[in-house]
Amino acid sequence: LGVSAEGKYEFKVQLDKPESYFKYVVTMAPTYPQSAKEEKKFGSGYATSSDKQLYNGPYKVTGWTGTNDTWKLVKNNEYWNKDNVKVRQLDFSVSKDPSTTMYQFEQGNLDSMVLSGKNQ
C-alpha cells in the first residue's frame, strides 16, 4: 500500500513516482483521517448530519441535517488552540436563485457569495 505510521501523529506515504498534485489530494476532505470508534458508534448514519460527526478543528458544524440549505460553523471549545479563535460563528446558506443571492449581497446581508451562472 505504501502507507506507514511514523510515530503517534504522523504517517508516511511512499509513491511509485513523484506526483505534483499529491499534496492537494491529501488536503481534500475524503482523505482526512477518520475515527473508527466514532464511525462504529454512528454506524451507517456516520457523517450524515452535523450531530453525527467528530470535530477536532477550530469549528464544528451545527444545524446541518444532511439535506437542509442552512447551517453554522461555531467555535469548537474543545479545540486545542481555542483561545486564539476570534470568530465565534459563521452562518452558511444555499440559495437556488442567483438574483436573490445577489440582492442579499447588495443589501449587506451576505459577506461573501458564489454564483454559478446555472439556474437549477
C-alpha positions in Angstrom: 0.0 0.0 0.0 2.9 2.4 0.7 1.5 3.9 3.9 3.1 3.6 7.3 2.8 5.2 10.8 5.7 7.4 11.8 5.2 8.0 15.5 1.9 9.0 17.2 0.9 11.9 14.9 2.5 11.3 11.6 2.1 9.0 8.6 4.3 8.4 5.6 3.1 7.8 2.1 5.5 6.2 -0.4 4.6 7.0 -4.0 5.9 5.0 -7.0 6.8 8.2 -8.8 6.6 11.9 -8.0 3.1 13.4 -8.3 3.0 17.2 -8.1 -0.7 17.3 -7.3 -0.5 14.8 -4.4 -0.2 17.5 -1.7 -3.5 18.9 -2.9 -5.2 15.5 -3.0 -4.4 14.7 0.7 -5.8 18.1 1.8 -9.3 17.2 0.5 -12.0 16.0 2.9 -12.2 12.5 1.6 -8.6 11.8 2.7 -8.9 13.2 6.2 -8.3 10.6 9.0 -11.4 9.1 10.4 -12.1 7.8 13.9 -13.0 4.1 13.7 -14.6 4.4 17.1 -16.9 7.3 16.0 -17.7 5.6 12.7 -18.8 2.4 14.6 -20.8 4.5 17.1 -22.9 6.1 14.4 -23.0 3.2 12.0 -24.4 3.9 8.6 -25.5 7.4 9.8 -21.9 8.5 10.3 -21.3 12.0 8.8 -24.9 12.3 7.5 -25.7 15.2 9.8 -23.8 17.7 12.0 -24.6 15.8 15.2 -23.1 12.5 13.8 -19.6 13.8 13.1 -16.4 14.2 15.1 -14.7 17.6 15.2 -11.1 18.4 16.0 -10.6 21.8 14.3 -11.4 25.3 15.4 -15.0 25.0 14.4 -17.8 22.4 14.4 -20.9 22.3 12.2 -24.3 22.8 13.8 -27.8 22.7 12.3 -27.0 20.6 9.3 -29.4 17.7 8.8 -27.8 16.4 5.6 -30.4 17.9 3.3 -31.1 21.4 4.6 -29.8 24.6 3.0 -28.6 26.4 6.1 -26.1 25.6 8.8 -23.5 27.2 11.0 -19.8 26.8 11.9 -19.5 27.5 15.6 -16.3 27.8 17.7 -15.2 24.4 19.0 -14.5 24.9 22.7 -12.6 21.6 22.8 -10.1 22.8 20.1 -6.5 22.8 21.5 -6.0 26.5 20.4 -9.5 27.8 21.1 -8.2 31.0 22.8 -6.8 32.2 19.5 -10.0 31.6 17.6 -11.5 35.0 17.3 -14.6 34.5 15.1 -17.2 32.7 17.1 -19.7 31.8 14.4 -20.1 31.6 10.6 -23.5 31.3 9.0 -24.0 29.5 5.7 -27.0 29.3 3.4 -27.6 27.9 -0.1 -29.9 29.9 -2.4 -31.1 28.3 -5.6 -31.8 31.7 -7.1 -28.8 33.8 -8.2 -30.9 37.0 -8.3 -31.9 36.6 -4.7 -28.3 35.9 -3.7 -27.1 39.0 -5.5 -29.8 41.1 -3.9 -28.9 39.8 -0.4 -25.3 40.6 -1.0 -26.0 44.1 -2.3 -28.2 44.8 0.8 -25.3 43.8 3.1 -26.9 40.6 4.3 -24.1 38.4 3.0 -20.4 38.9 3.4 -19.5 36.5 0.6 -21.3 34.7 -2.2 -20.6 32.3 -5.0 -22.8 32.5 -8.2 -22.8 29.5 -10.5 -24.5 31.0 -13.6 -26.7 28.0 -13.8 -30.3 28.2 -12.5 -31.5 24.8 -11.4 
